[in-house]
Amino acid sequence: MKNEDRSAEAARRWRLVLGQDAIGAVPLNVEDAAIDGAIDALYGTSESAKGGLGASAPRVARWLGDIREYFPSSVVQVMQKDALERLGLQQMLCEPEMLAAVEPDVHLVAALLSLNRVMPNKTRATARKVVAKVVEELERKLAAPMRQAVSSSLNRATRNLRPRHQDIDWLRTIRANLRHYQPEYRTIIPETRIGFGRRGRSLRDIVLCVDQSGSMASSVVYAGVFAAVLASIKAVSTSVVVFDTAVADLTPLLSDPVEVLFGTQLGGGTDINRALAYCQGLITRPRETIFVLISDLYEGGNNADMLGRAAALVGSGVQVIALLALNDSGAPSYDHDNAARLSAMGIPCFACTPDLFPDLMAAAIQRHSLEQWTSKAGINRAAG
């Protein structure tokens, strides 16, 4: 590229960055003017942008179509999220023509779920298609790592080293004793015998208790998908409970993660104590149960009773984990006092990204130290 071409390209880019109010603005071609208009409608300060995007659903649909044409998917998702936050476009999502133009992502699904109760019937079918597409993409990305991590950890956690004769896993026993081969007898002395794990019942019970208050929206989406994946693994028994000031047990819907997500009701208050009380009734094998509370720990109910129930769960032998967030957004806002109190009980409190969640569950199943696991994963835990 010649120097003058480089200078022209740099001037063009600076013009798009600085917007329509740039001093000494260079002229734009038709395509660049369209890109500039799409950016200015969301981030600009010019007269044309003062009205925002809220004038009509068709206008928003055109804008969504423009940004999908001119920007890569990752940038489109950021701009859609910013539009929802900056310009209050939630109600526009109730228009089918606008939904047809969006780039589906987790934040959009969270916004749709928050509007589930007020969404008109004409939009609901389109909204379900959008949610289903995101769920399908998440399952394709997350299901295999989850199944592999959980299944392999169950095999290790349930290995029987004192099996009866009919329970011996001969293949693994032979491999484990190859060093004891006796050439003169042409045989192996099986000093270590390895048996199959228990059959006919789940090896672990997993309870996901998910805060569906507005601040936990993207965590709810990921938790719903992971719950459905866990439910497909026969060696574990999975329950999923969502709560605000009321409690809803969505376990019967786990065969369809889209149904699970539409069973949530984002945006309410928070009564963790009531949710813990309900979940205590689900636990029949405390020492085989992993209880994952996904919440920012801002309690709107009885805080003292909530802490008491958490202590009772730990005391009964339940393995309790408090995830302050399950999303890609990094460190969350959370109740530091409650996190410290739970940590002092031995309940690890930290935020977790979706890509690390399978490894977390594998570590929990094998009863590894989660303090060591979080340190190895580079995760900061709430102080106890």
N, C-alpha and C positions, 0 to 999 in steps of 0.2 A: 504494500500500500504506500502510495506517495505521501510526502509530508503534507501537501495541501489536502489530500483526502483524509489523512488522520486528523487534521485540524477541523475539517468540516464535520467529521463524525463526532469528535469531542464536543464541538459546539452544539450539535444536534442533541447529544445525550444530556449536556448540561441544561439545555432548554427544556427537555422533558422532566428533568429533576426539579428545576426551579419553578416550573409552571408558567401560567399565562401572565403572571405579573412580573416576569423576569425583565430586567432592564436590557435594552438592546437585543431583544429576542430575535433569533434567526427565524426565517420563514420555514414552515413545515409543509411537507407534501400531504396528500389526502390521508394516507394511512397513518402517518405520524400525528396528524391533527385528530384523528379518531382515537388514537391511543392517549393523546394529551387530554381529550375531553373525558375519557373514561377515568383517568387518574384524577382530573380536576373535580369531577362530580363527587368523588369521595373525600379527597384530601385538600382540595383547592380552597382559595379565599376569594376567588373572582366573583363578579356579579352573577355569572351563570351557575355558580356552584352554591350560592346562598340558599337556594331552595332545596338543596339536597336531592335525594332520590325519592322522596316520599310523595311526589305528586300523584302517581298512579302506578298500579301494578304493571301495565304494559310498558311504561317507561323503565321500570326496574328490570323487567324481563329483557328489554333491549340492552340495557347496561350489562346485565349478566352475560348475555350473548357476546357482547363486545369484548369483555375481559377474557372470556374463554377463547376467543379467536386470537387475541393479541398477546396473551401471557401464558406461560407454562402452568400446569395444574397446581404445582406447589404455591405459586404466586396467587393464583385464583383463589385458593382456599384461604390464604391470609387476607386478601381483599374482601372476600365474603364475610369472614369473621369480623373484620374491622367495620364493615357496613352494618352488620347486626348490632354492634356495640355503639358505634358513633351516630348512626342515623335512625336507630329504632325501627328496623325493618321487619320485626317479628310478625306483625299483622299481615304484612305483604306475603308471608309464606303461606297464608291461607288461600292464595290464588293459584289455581292449577297451572296457568300459563307461565307463572314465574317459577314454580317448582320444576317445570320441564326444562328450564334454562340453567339451573344451578349445577355446580360441580359438587357432587355428594362427598361429604367428609364428616368426621366425628362431630365437629362443632355444629354443623348444620343439623345432624341428627338430634343432637341435644336440644337445639332450638325447636325443632319439630315436636319432640316429645313434650317440651314445656307447653306447647300449644294444643296438645292432644285433646284436651277436654273442650276447647272452644273452636276446634277446627270444623268447618262445614263439611257435610257429607260429600259434596262435589270434589273436595280436595283430598279427602282421606285416602282414596285409592292411589292417587299420585304420590302422596306422602309415604305410603307403605312401600311403593316401588323404590323411592329414594332410600329409605331406611334399609330395605332388603339388599340393595346394591352395596351399601356401605358394610352391612353385616357380612355379606358374601366375601368382600375383599378382606375384611378383618379375619374371618375364619380361614381363608386361604393363607394368610400370613401367619396366624397365631396358632392354629389348631395342631399342626404337625409338631412344632416344638413343645406344646403343652402335653400332647399324648406321649411323646417320646420321653420327656423328662419325668412325667408321673409314672409311666409304666416301668421304666428302668429303675426308678427309685423304689417302687413297690416290690420289684423282684429282689432287690438288695435288702430291703427292710424286712421282708418276710421269709428269708432263707432259713430253713430249718436245719440246724446242725446236729440234731438228735432224732433223726427220723426212724419210724418203724420200717421194717423191710419193704413193705408194699408202697411206702411213700418216698423211697430213695430215687433221686434224680441221677440216674447212672451216668449220663453224659457229663454233667457238671462234676460229679464225684470222681470220674476217671481223670478229667482234666486237672482237678485239684490235687491229684495224687500221683501224677506222672513221675515226680521226682523219687517216688518210692518203688519204682519198678525193680523187680528182682530178676536179673538175667538168668540165673540158674534155674529158677522155677518158671520163668517166662510168664510172670504175672505181676500184678500191682497189689501192694498192701494198702488197703483203703484206711489210712489213719484218720482221715477226715471224711465223714459222710455228709452229703448235702441232700436235703429232702425238698420236695415241693412245698410251697406255702399252703395255707388253709384254703379250702375250696368251699363253694356253696354259699358264701356270704361276703359282703364287702370287707376289705381289709382296712379301710379308713373311712370315717364319716367326715365330710367337709361341709361346713355351714358358712355361706357367704351372707353377711348381714350388711346391707348397703344403704347408706344415707342418701335419700333422694331430694334433699334440699337443693336449691338452685345453684349453690356454689360447687356442688359435686356432680354437675351434669355430665361432663365427659367421663368421669369415673364410673358413672352408672352405665354408660354405653359399653365400656370395656368390660365391666364386671358381668353384664348380661351375656356377652359373647363368651367369656371364659367359663361362666357357669354352665352354659349349654355344652361347651366342649367337655368339661369335667363330667357332666351327666352322661355323656356318650361312652365313658370309660367304665366298664362293668365292675372293675375291681374297687372302685370307690363309690360311696353313696353321697350324692350331692343335694344340698338344699340351698335355695336362695330366698332371702327375705329382704324386702325393701321397706323403708319407713320414712315418715316425716313425723307428724304428730299422731298418725295412725300407722298400723303395721299391715303389710300385705305379703302373704306367702305365695310366691310365684313358682314354687317347685313343680306343680302340675303342668306348667307351660314350657318346661325346659327342653322339650323336643323341638321347639321352634323359637330360636332366639329373637326373631322379630316380634313374636307374641309376647315374649318376656319384656322387651323394651316398651311395647305399647301398653303393657300392664303397669308400668311405672307412672308416677304423677309428679313430675319435677316442679320444684318451686315452693313447697310448703315449709312449715316449721320443722323443728327437730325435737324428738323425744327418744333419746338413746335408751333411757331406762326402760321404757315400755317395750322397745325392740329386744333388749336383752332378756326381759322377763318372758317374752314369747319364745325366744330361741332356747332358753333354759328348758322349756317343755319339749323341745325337739331332740335333746341330747339324751341318749340312752346308754351310750358307751363312752363315758368321759375320757378315759385314757386312750381311746382310739379316735378321738375327735379333734379335728383342727377347726378352730373357730376364727374366721377372718372378719373383723369389723372394719368396714371401709367408711370412714367418716372424718371430718375435720374436728370432731370432738366438741363443737360448740353446743352444749346441752341446753335445751329449752325446758326440759322436764325437771325431775328431782335429781339434782347432781349427786347428792350424798348417796341416794339409793343406787344410782347408776354405778358409782364406784364400788359400792358394796356388792352388787351383782357381778361385776367384773372380778372382784377378789374371790367370790364364791366359785366362779367358773375355774379360775386358776387353782383354787384349793381342791376342787374335785378331780383334778388331773387333766382338764381340758387344755390343749395347747392353743393359747389365745394370741392373735397377732392383730395389731391396730395399724391399718394403712391409712395415712392421712390424706392420700390421694392415689389414684391409679390412672395416671395419664402421662402425657408427654410434656407437660408444662413446667416441670421442675418443682422447686420448693413451694408448698402451699401455705396459705394462711390457715392457722389452726389454733386451738385453745392450748396454749403452752402449759398452763397450770394442770389441766386434766392429763395432758400427755406426760408430764413429769410424774403425776400420781400413778398413772398406769405403768409407766416405766419402772417405778419403785416397786411395783408388785411383780415385776419380772415379765411384763407384757412389752415386747418390742414395739416401738412406735416410729414409723418412718413412711416416707412417700416412695412409691415404686412405679417405675415405667412399665408399660405393657410387655416390652421385650424381655424384662427381667422376671416377670411374674411366674412363668413356668419353672424357672430355676428356684425361685422362692418356695413354690409348693413342693418341689422335689426335696429341698433341704428340710422343710417342715415334716414331710412324710418320713424321712430318715432320722428325724429328731436330731439333726445337726444343730450346733450352736448358731442361732441367727445373729448373734453379735459378731461372730467370725464371718458369717456369710455377708452381712451388710458391709463389714470392713473390706472384705475381698472385692465386693461389687462396687466399692466407692460410694456407698450411700451413707448420708449423715442421719444418725438416729436422734430422736428427741432425748434430752438428758433426763436421767432419773434422779 
